[in-house]
Amino acid sequence: MKIKKLTENDRTITEKFLNQESQFNIFLIGDLETHGMQTDFMQFWGSFSDQARLQGVLLKYYGSFIPYSYHDNTLKEFAKIINNHSDAKMLSGKKEIIEKIKEYFSDEKTGKIREEFFLGLNQLNINNKPANITNVKKATINDVDRILDMLDSVEEFSDLKSNREMKKNEMKKGSTRLYYFENKNGDIISTASSTAESSNSAMIVGVATRSEYRRQGYASKCVYQLSADLLQDNKKPCLFYDNYKAGKIYRRLGFEDLGGWTMININNP
């Protein structure tokens, strides 16, 4: 087995490998299409068998790492790479894969673990289309700080402080779009955004509503409009959630179960 950093020369075999499970590899595929194989904030590593066959890929995007492999030896080597990065903050991926690789991290290194359900959308349920979705606005780069201020104030997102530089860079690259709903005073009360947009899919993230405006359908409006625009662009939306009530809302809009997703905070000195 050989581990090496991947370059543009490896793009074709990497894309073919990741497309074996394109929806679970949405972040890797989206970042690859948007940024290429290597930038100052992103890198790919590949694991090759003795027959030079690709059997695993590891993505580093800023301080976040996503592994994709079903080979234990590969995951062990990927864990060494992650452990050697002092800026590592998050490890995430398909539940079955993260359960294996986390065995190679010490208890001191492993922080909070979040397990979520993974859903995909092929077609919106127009029978459950929310009212007044025309009031949902699509953000420009000038709206990013306002939206992230709102997200940072929401309890569920308080330990996941948004990287503003990363979000603005994603907007410039066209790999993300943000939607929001304002109250009569012009304050943002609900939002939803996409990330890791690729040629055929996109991940919906950052779905949130200020506590005093919940249970009034604002998040549904944002998700529906965002999903409709993604489907119009021939991109299938995916998302993950850990809240039972949120899951019911997504399924009502037309989302269906795909599997599990796990995120682990990494502790560094």
Secondary structure, DSSP 8 states (H G I E B T S, - for coil): -EEEE--GGGHHHHHHHHGGGTTTTHHHHHHHHHH-SB-SSEEEEEEE-TT--EEEEEEEETTEEEEE-S-HHHHHHHHHHHHT-TT--EEEEEHHHHHHHGGGS-TTTEEEEEEEEEEE-SS--GGG--TTGGG-EE--GGGHHHHHHHHHHSGGGTTS---HHHHHHHHHHTS--EEEEE-TTS-EEEEEEEES--SSEEEEEEEEE-GGGTTSSHHHHHHHHHHHHHHHTT-EEEEEE--HHHHHHHHHHT-EEEEEEEEEEE---
